[in-house]
Amino acid sequence: MATAVKKHGAFHHHHHSVILEKIGRFVKKNAVLCIAVCLAVTTAFIVPPDKAYLSYFDFKTLTCLFCTLAVVCALRNIRFFTVLARKIVQLFKNTRACILALVYITFLGSMLIANDMALLTFLPLGYFVLSSTGKQKYMAFTFIMQNISANLGGMLTPFGNPQNLYLYTKFHIPTGAFVATMLPPFCISIALITLCCLCVKKEPLSFDTEEIKLPVVKTVVYGILFALSIIIVFRIIPYQVGLVIIPVALLIMDRKALAKVDYGLLLTFIAFFIFAGNMARISAVERLFASLLQKSPLLVATLSCQVISNVPSAILLSQFTSDFAPLLVGVNIGGVGTLISSLASLITFREYTSKNPHSAGKYILLFSAFNFAFLGVLTVAEYLILF
């Protein structure tokens, strides 16, 4: 009898520790989501839920994000990006050219498929190229440059970063004005990234490649769906259309793509919408932010990103100012800096430490050095341009 009780107790203890371990793993993987939910719940005690909560959510941003994420998952499943990347590696035969190509492809990728998707797609590629050619010593540098280029590359297009999509929709920014505002920091970013990569030594590269055949029908259909999700961003057709066509098409052609969508990112957005909406209704907070943003929206936005990340900064600060240009620039260049200034930087950190668990400290030092240098140059340059 005593043994049975002991066994039962041991089973319970083991069961509890397994659950705690699972929760720990979930929190580690979805740290930003957990923080967002905590903030939303905390502010819900100050501003109890009511009808006004519905006005917090930007359904168009959420729909565009979902559609783009789903189509990109489908393209990744047919290994479209791997094929694309290998073609690039075959064209460039040395380390400097290859690292430049990897960084540029991430830069361009973030303009088309958003920064976090660009990193999830092209970081494994960077790893594949450097590890299969025996150039692991460049791994941290390449990952950091890919990370910076993903955060800064997406700034030129309304769908390049989630915060752009949100501000573009909220302020009804004309596409021409959007591009004109973001072109100077975009050009400065390209110049800085190129300069850093040109410091890499030229060492010859070679490796054997297996042939990957792309399924023609799927490639064409996904290409059309991708074009459709971009057309929705540019307000050419209503977003509700995409919300019907894209999931239905993927249900027929690739259900796994729908399952692989980063729903954590969508939930993070929802939680931040609640947090920002509630903060805007607390009068003391409103007074504080309104007065700060009158002084310098660019600096407030850039600094806010370092502490609460760029997407929540955009959602929160947009409640207190109608001057979109410095806010837009601030939440984009503010994406470089600390590890938490952009969700994308956490993705890179997770990818790098999963491959190199013992050099996390070294990576953070190198990451901080490059990121703060970029942040300093861009902030000073933009301050001179805008004022």
Secondary structure, DSSP 8 states (H G I E B T S, - for coil): -HHHHHHHHHHHHHHHHHHHHHHHHHHHHTHHHHHHHHHHHHHHHHS---GGGGGG--HHHHHHHHHHHHHHHHHHHTTHHHHHHHHHHHH--BHHHHHHHHHHHHHHHHHHH-HHHHHHHHHHHHHHHHHHTT-GGGHHHHHHHHHHHHHHHGGGSTTTSHHHHHHHHHTT--HHHHHHHHHHHHHHHHHHHHHHHHTS---B-----------HHHHHHHHHHHHHHHHHHTTSS-HHHHHHHHHHHHHHH-HHHHHHS-HHHHHHHHHHHHHHHHHHTSHHHHHHHHHHHHH-HHHHHHHHHHHH-HHHHHHHHTTT---HHHHHHHHHHTTSSSTTS-HHHHHHHHHHHHH-GGGHHHHHHHHHHHHHHHHHHHHHHHHHHH-
